[in-house]
Amino acid sequence: MSLVAVSATDNLPVPASGDAPVVLPTGAPLPGPVPGRPRRGTSTIGTLLLVTADAMVLGAVVAVYLAIKEGSTTWPPSDVQVGTYIPTMITLTALMSGFSVQWGIFAARRNDGRNAAMALILTLFLGLSMANLEWLSFVRSGFGFNDHTYGTLYDILIGYHLLHLLAAIVVVLVLAFRTMAGHFSTDRHDALRAGAVYWQYTNVVWFIVVTVLFILSRHG
């Protein structure tokens, strides 16, 4: 029987020197890794499963908001005047952070640790800016959590994104330190990619929140 060696880089069996090629039971040759496209590791797959489950929770909250909105004669209440300046600035900042975090992965894939670290630091700065603006939106809203149903759902939706954003900031901070320590390279950046997936998910959460609260609802 031919001995089969196992590659340490892709965990796929490859024929030992001088042996016949390894084939599947169907007779087709065993597929190898696609050049230039590293496989998703356990960190990225786990993050994708996490955000999928979390998106279901967000969908339930949005469904409740829309159901209450459709059943109300005046929505939001007539005394609510929420401006659009802060949400617009948060949206623009989220877009910039989406580009910066992808820049970090792009640089890491090319063994450019310096640019990868700079991209993650920029992402952190943008994330802190968004968190500050969201806290300001709580302060300047003019209503509290218990004042009316709109106030409750407004705080829940923005707070939902803020909590995810703070978690993403911590993740990117850890990744920035690891990048400066040289932990990522062309063939080893799965954790960095997983962190980027989570960051982009927080951006998607914000786009949904701003659509529900400010585009689908009347505002001042």
C-alpha positions as semicolon CSV with decimal commas, in nm:
position;residue;x (nm);y (nm);z (nm)
1;M;0,000;0,000;0,000
2;S;0,132;0,344;-0,089
3;L;0,223;0,572;0,195
4;V;0,054;0,910;0,195
5;A;0,214;1,218;0,345
6;V;0,012;1,492;0,507
7;S;0,089;1,856;0,425
8;A;0,137;2,074;0,733
9;T;0,009;2,382;0,553
10;D;-0,328;2,266;0,429
11;N;-0,392;1,935;0,613
12;L;-0,459;1,763;0,279
13;P;-0,308;1,422;0,195
14;V;-0,052;1,435;-0,081
15;P;0,124;1,144;-0,249
16;A;0,465;1,056;-0,119
17;S;0,758;1,074;-0,356
18;G;0,723;0,822;-0,637
19;D;0,366;0,718;-0,549
20;A;0,058;0,745;-0,770
21;P;-0,163;1,055;-0,722
22;V;-0,428;1,030;-0,452
23;V;-0,781;1,019;-0,594
24;L;-1,132;1,036;-0,451
25;P;-1,359;0,725;-0,452
26;T;-1,517;0,858;-0,771
27;G;-1,179;0,853;-0,945
28;A;-1,142;1,231;-0,953
29;P;-0,812;1,375;-0,830
30;L;-0,808;1,512;-0,476
31;P;-0,855;1,891;-0,492
32;G;-0,576;2,103;-0,355
33;P;-0,576;2,457;-0,218
34;V;-0,660;2,737;-0,461
35;P;-0,351;2,957;-0,516
36;G;-0,389;3,303;-0,368
37;R;-0,708;3,212;-0,177
38;P;-0,627;3,086;0,175
39;R;-0,888;2,867;0,338
40;R;-1,116;3,003;0,608
41;G;-0,994;2,889;0,948
42;T;-1,189;2,804;1,260
43;S;-1,181;3,165;1,387
44;T;-1,352;3,303;1,076
45;I;-1,609;3,021;1,061
46;G;-1,689;3,063;1,432
47;T;-1,734;3,437;1,386
48;L;-1,966;3,384;1,089
49;L;-2,181;3,150;1,300
50;L;-2,184;3,403;1,583
51;V;-2,297;3,695;1,369
52;T;-2,561;3,477;1,201
53;A;-2,717;3,394;1,537
54;D;-2,686;3,756;1,650
55;A;-2,854;3,880;1,333
56;M;-3,161;3,677;1,429
57;V;-3,186;3,871;1,756
58;L;-3,153;4,201;1,570
59;G;-3,420;4,089;1,324
60;A;-3,659;4,019;1,611
61;V;-3,602;4,366;1,762
62;V;-3,655;4,535;1,424
63;A;-3,972;4,332;1,369
64;V;-4,110;4,451;1,703
65;Y;-4,025;4,811;1,615
66;L;-4,197;4,792;1,276
67;A;-4,504;4,621;1,422
68;I;-4,549;4,890;1,687
69;K;-4,483;5,163;1,429
70;E;-4,752;5,030;1,195
71;G;-5,002;5,011;1,480
72;S;-4,947;5,370;1,595
73;T;-5,135;5,670;1,457
74;T;-4,841;5,905;1,526
75;W;-4,487;5,772;1,507
76;P;-4,269;5,892;1,661
77;P;-4,463;6,103;1,916
78;S;-4,524;6,462;1,810
79;D;-4,287;6,602;2,074
80;V;-3,992;6,398;1,944
81;Q;-3,751;6,594;1,724
82;V;-3,445;6,385;1,645
83;G;-3,195;6,551;1,412
84;T;-3,012;6,368;1,137
85;Y;-2,668;6,528;1,172
86;I;-2,531;6,281;1,427
87;P;-2,667;5,969;1,249
88;T;-2,521;6,096;0,919
89;M;-2,177;6,148;1,075
90;I;-2,189;5,801;1,233
91;T;-2,282;5,647;0,897
92;L;-1,993;5,819;0,717
93;T;-1,752;5,714;0,991
94;A;-1,876;5,354;0,971
95;L;-1,811;5,351;0,596
96;M;-1,456;5,475;0,648
97;S;-1,392;5,215;0,919
98;G;-1,510;4,942;0,681
99;F;-1,242;5,042;0,431
100;S;-0,972;5,078;0,697
101;V;-1,024;4,733;0,849
102;Q;-1,010;4,575;0,503
103;W;-0,691;4,768;0,441
104;G;-0,547;4,591;0,745
105;I;-0,620;4,247;0,598
106;F;-0,488;4,354;0,256
107;A;-0,159;4,463;0,414
108;A;-0,127;4,152;0,635
109;R;-0,166;3,925;0,332
110;R;0,138;4,096;0,185
111;N;0,347;4,068;0,503
112;D;0,322;4,446;0,545
113;G;0,291;4,459;0,923
114;R;0,347;4,833;0,942
115;N;0,054;4,924;0,718
116;A;-0,162;4,656;0,879
117;A;-0,098;4,807;1,223
118;M;-0,167;5,158;1,094
119;A;-0,495;5,041;0,941
120;L;-0,609;4,882;1,267
121;I;-0,514;5,190;1,469
122;L;-0,715;5,404;1,226
123;T;-1,006;5,163;1,264
124;L;-0,985;5,200;1,642
125;F;-0,990;5,579;1,614
126;L;-1,297;5,567;1,389
127;G;-1,468;5,320;1,619
128;L;-1,412;5,541;1,924
129;S;-1,548;5,835;1,725
130;M;-1,866;5,641;1,648
131;A;-1,906;5,538;2,012
132;N;-1,869;5,901;2,123
133;L;-2,129;6,018;1,870
134;E;-2,374;5,749;1,975
135;W;-2,337;5,846;2,340
136;L;-2,400;6,205;2,233
137;S;-2,717;6,093;2,057
138;F;-2,845;5,956;2,389
139;V;-2,769;6,283;2,566
140;R;-2,925;6,508;2,301
141;S;-3,231;6,301;2,217
142;G;-3,451;6,499;2,457
143;F;-3,632;6,191;2,587
144;G;-3,556;5,899;2,814
145;F;-3,590;5,524;2,802
146;N;-3,920;5,523;2,994
147;D;-4,082;5,833;2,843
148;H;-4,265;5,647;2,562
149;T;-4,244;5,337;2,344
150;Y;-4,043;5,516;2,076
151;G;-3,787;5,624;2,336
152;T;-3,755;5,266;2,460
153;L;-3,701;5,121;2,113
154;Y;-3,474;5,409;2,012
155;D;-3,243;5,345;2,306
156;I;-3,255;4,967;2,256
157;L;-3,158;4,985;1,889
158;I;-2,880;5,239;1,928
159;G;-2,762;5,071;2,247
160;Y;-2,760;4,737;2,065
161;H;-2,515;4,874;1,811
162;L;-2,310;5,056;2,075
163;L;-2,254;4,736;2,275
164;H;-2,144;4,550;1,963
165;L;-1,919;4,839;1,864
166;L;-1,746;4,841;2,204
167;A;-1,685;4,466;2,175
168;A;-1,545;4,517;1,824
169;I;-1,314;4,792;1,950
170;V;-1,169;4,554;2,210
171;V;-1,120;4,286;1,943
172;V;-0,943;4,525;1,705
173;L;-0,727;4,658;1,989
174;V;-0,603;4,305;2,064
175;L;-0,546;4,242;1,693
176;A;-0,348;4,566;1,663
177;F;-0,111;4,457;1,940
178;R;-0,075;4,115;1,779
179;T;-0,004;4,276;1,443
180;M;0,271;4,492;1,593
181;A;0,413;4,176;1,751
182;G;0,436;4,014;1,407
183;H;0,176;3,742;1,460
184;F;0,018;3,775;1,113
185;S;0,158;3,699;0,769
186;T;0,050;3,592;0,422
187;D;-0,051;3,241;0,526
188;R;-0,143;3,314;0,889
189;H;-0,404;3,585;0,940
190;D;-0,725;3,396;1,020
191;A;-0,778;3,578;1,351
192;L;-0,738;3,912;1,176
193;R;-0,992;3,814;0,913
194;A;-1,236;3,698;1,183
195;G;-1,201;4,033;1,360
196;A;-1,271;4,214;1,033
197;V;-1,584;4,004;0,978
198;Y;-1,715;4,105;1,321
199;W;-1,631;4,471;1,261
200;Q;-1,813;4,471;0,929
201;Y;-2,110;4,309;1,101
202;T;-2,128;4,597;1,348
203;N;-2,137;4,833;1,047
204;V;-2,425;4,635;0,897
205;V;-2,606;4,660;1,231
206;W;-2,569;5,039;1,224
207;F;-2,696;5,065;0,865
208;I;-3,006;4,868;0,967
209;V;-3,057;5,084;1,278
210;V;-3,023;5,413;1,090
211;T;-3,261;5,288;0,820
212;V;-3,527;5,186;1,072
213;L;-3,501;5,489;1,300
214;F;-3,434;5,771;1,055
215;I;-3,529;5,665;0,702
216;L;-3,847;5,465;0,764
217;S;-3,966;5,700;1,041
218;R;-4,052;6,066;1,036
219;H;-3,789;6,281;1,202
220;G;-3,713;6,647;1,265
